[in-house]
Structures are given as structure tokens and as C-alpha cells.
Amino acid sequence: MTTAPSPADPADAADAPFATPEALRAAILACPEAVLDDAEVARALLQAQGQRAPEGARNIVDLRGALVDRLENRLGQLEETHRSVVSAAYDNQAVTVMMHRAALAVLEPEDFGHLCEALGRHVPAILGVESLRIAVEGEESPDQPAPPAPFVRLLHGGVASYMFRHLGQGAEEDGPERAVVLRAAGPEAGEVFGAEGERIGSEALVRLEFGAGRPPGLIAFGSLDPDRFGPDQAGDLLEFFGGVVAHAVRRWLPV
């Protein structure tokens, strides 16, 4: 024979969460955002507000207005995020188009003289930089003429030394693994940019690989704007362009 369950003990009900209107009120006052952020709770409250007689609704807060204000604020935040994402996408697309134009300008020349003209004049104009240099490593010799602009010669080891001298202890081992360095220009910028080095505010450096058994090179972009290049920027497109330049230089320059 089964026995019917005994009625709930009122003391147990009193101990349950929000068992009294006062407990529920205290919980809502402690965390009102939980009500406004819960769509089902807000909907139930709005329905309850609509069912109240006008004479009994004087003490009801206008939840609808509060929710509308909250939704408008969220919508504004979403629109601002959307604008930022779209702006960044357009900026990335514009930079990609410029890099592709610069790459085509490097690949089109049919002789070394036109390659020098493309690198020294056309590419800086396309990318909006004030100076561009291609550094190749080699020995200084009175019998060996200086390379034509925009090429400059560095001593053996000069590429890694210039790119990674500011990375601190261990740069000799860790530095060459990095293909791109973006930074503010230092007083040694004249080693690559010559007399223009004093005017350069920031620089983008891309390591060039000319093939097995050949020393590396360096392409340096110089900007008068000290904030144009910085370590927080991505360098994947510059690395791509460096590969294009290395291919073109390998064809024409006896490095």
C-alpha cells in the first residue's frame, strides 16, 4: 500500500531561492542587468505590464522604454563594429591592390636598367613611400664599381646586422628567422638610405633570398612618417613582394 506524499513543509519553501517577493526583489535590485539581458524574462514582464489595469499601473516602471534604449545602445555598438570591420577590409584590399601593382612593375622590365628605374621611381610612388633601397652583400673593392641606385652594398653579414641589431641578446641566432621587420628608423638608417637616412622616420625591411650559396639581400622602404611602419603591423604582403623582388634581382644582378 502506497502512501500519498505529505504536503511540502512551509519551512522548506521559505528556504528556496526567491521564495518570497522580497527575496526576488532583492535579487533583481542586486543584478538588474540579468532581467534586461534575458529576452524571455523581459517579454513576460512586458506582457504582465500590458495586462495590468491602467489604474493599477502607476507604479510600474516603463520597461519597454528601458529595453528600447538598451537595444539602441547595442545596435549602435554593432554598427560601429561593422563600420570598423568594413573599413579594415577596404584598407586591406587597397594595400593588396597596391602590392600587386608594385609586383607587376618589378616583373615587367626586360633589362637591368629598367628594373632599377622601376624599383627606384615607380614602386615608391605606387606604395606611397619616400625612399626604397635594395641592399646586397659583397666586399668593398676599388676595382669594383658601386652598384647603381637604388642598390647599395653592405659587407658580409650586413643584412642581418642592420635588420636585427635592436633585438638584443641572441639576435644573431633568432633574427634571421624573421623575414620582415617594421620599426622606427634609427641613426644608422644612413647605412642603407644614404643621405636620405636623416629624414626617414620609419622603415620596413624585408630579407631577400637569392638562392643557395648566395648571401641574402634586403629591401628597405623608408617613410618620413615615424608612424607609417611599426611592429604591430602585419608583414605578409611585404614578404610576398620581397619574394617578387628577389626573383627579379636574381635574374639581372650578379649577386
N, C-alpha and C positions, 0 to 999 in steps of 0.2 A: 504494500500500500504506500503510495507516494503522498507526500505532504506538500501542500501549497507553499510557495516561498513566502517568507514573512515579509511584511512591508518594510521598505527601506527605513533605516534608522534616521530620524531627522538630524541627529548629530553628525552622521556620515555625510549627509547632503550639505550641511553647513561647512564641512571641511573641504568640499570640492571647489575647484577653481571657479571664480565668478559665480558662486552660489547665491550671492545677494546682489541687488542693483548697486549697492555701494562698492562692492569689490570690482564689479565690471566698470563702474565709473572711474574708479581709481586706476584701473589698468589702462583705460583709454586715455586718461589725462597723462599718464606716465609715458605713453608712446602713441600719440595721435597719428603719426605717420603710418602706423600699421593699418589704421582704418582707411585712410585716403589711398594707400597703395594697394589695397585689396579690392578688386573690382566687384566681387560678389557681395562683400560687406557694404560697400558704398551703394550698390544697386538696391540692396534690401533696405537700407536707411532712406534712400530717396523714395522708394515705394511706400514705406511707412509714413514719410512726411506727407506724401500725396493723399493718403487715406485719412489723415487727421482732419477733423472739422476745423474750419477757419478760426472759430473762437477758441479752439484749444491749441492752436499752433503758434501762439505768440512767443513762446519760449524756445522754439526750435531754431537752431542756427541754420542759415542758408547753406546747406551742404552743396547744393548744386553750383552755387557761385564759387565756393571754395574749390570744388573739383574742376570746374572750368578753368579757374586761374591756374591750378596745378597742371592741368593738361596743356594750357597755353605755354606755360614755362617749359614743360618738357618738349613741346613742339618746337619752341624757339631754340632749345639746345640741339635738337636733332637737325634742324635746318642749318644751324651754324656748323655742326659736324659735317653735314652733307656738303656745304659750300667749301669747307676746308679740304675734304677728300677730292671734290671735283677740281679745285684749284691745283692741288698737288698733282692730280692726274694730268691736267693740261700742261703744267710745268714739266713733268717728266716726259710727256710726249714732245714738247718743244725742244727739250735738250736732246732727245733721241734723234729728232729730225736734223738738228744742227750737227750732231756727231756723224750721221750718215752723209750729210753734205760734205763735211770735212774729210771723211774717209774717201769719198769719190774724188775729191780734189787731189788727194795724195796718190790715188791709183791711176789717174788719167795721164800724167806726164809720160812722154816717150823718151826722155833723156834726163840726165842728171841735172842740167841747168834749170829745166822747167820744174823738176822736183824741188830744187832749192827755192825757186820763186813761189811755188805752191805752199811750202812749209813756212817760208819767211813772211809772206804777204797775204795770201788768200786764206789760209787756215786761221790765223789770228783774227782776221776780220769776220770770218764765219762764226767763230766761237766767242767773240767779244772779249778777247784778252789783248793786253798791250804788247806782250813780248812772247816769243817762242824760241827755244833753243834745243838743238839736238847735240848731246854730248857723247863723244866716242872716246874710248880709252886708247892710249898709244904713247910712245916715247917721244919726248921733245928732241928734235934734231935740227941743227942749222940747215941741213940738206933737205929736210922735209918741209914743204910749204904748209902754211896754216890752212885748215880746211875752209871752204867757202861758207859764208853765212847762209843759213842760221846754225851751221855746225861749229862746235867748239871741241877742243881736245883736252881730255883730262888724263893725268898719269894713271898707270895701272892701279886699280883699287879705288880710283877717284869717284866712281859712280856710287859704290856702297858708302864711302866716306861722306859724300855730300848728302846722300839721302837719309842716312841713319845716324848722323853724328849727335843728334839731340835725344836719342832714345836711351841713353845712359849705359850702365854696365851691361855687357852682354850683347850690345847692338851688332857686333861683328858676326855673331852666330845667328841671332834672331832676325836681324834686319833684312837680309837678302830674301827671306821668305815672303816679304811683303812686296807686292808689285806696284802699289800706289801709295804715295804719301801726300797728304794735303795739310798745309800749315801756313802760319805767318812767316814771311820772309825774314831772314836774319842778316847780319852784317856780311856774311860770307856769300850772299847772293851774287856778288860781282864775279865769283869764280865761274859762274855759268852764264849770267846775263851781261857781263862786262860792265860798261859804263852805265847801263840802264839799271844795274842792280841797286843803286841808291834810291831809285824811285819805286821799286817793286814793294808792294805791301803784303802780298800773299802769293803763294806758289803751289802749283800742282805738279808733282814729279811722278813719272811713270817709267819703270825699269823696262828696258828693251833687250830682248834676247835675239841675238843674230845667228844662233846655231852652235852646235857642239864645237869646242875648240876655239871659239872666238870670245873675246871679252865682251861684257854687257855694255849697253849704252843707256842713255837717259834722255827722255823728252821732258822739257820743263816749260810749263805755262806760267807766265808772270802777269799779275794784275796789280794795278795801282791801288785797288780797293783792299784794305787789310782784312776785310771780312768776306771776300769773294771765295776763298778756299779755307776750309777748316777740317779738323779731324773728325767732326761729327757728320760729315757728308759721305755719301756713297761714291765709290770709285769704279764701279763695274763698267760703265761706259768709257771711262778714260782707259781702263785696262784693254777694252776692245780696240779702241783707237790706237793704243800703243802697239798692239799686235799688227795692225794695218801698216803703221809707220815702219816697224821693224822689217816687215816683208818688203816694203818699197825700198828702204835703205839697203837691205841685203842685196837687192838687185843691182843697185847703181854704185854703192860706195864700197871700195875695197877695204873693209874692216877686218 
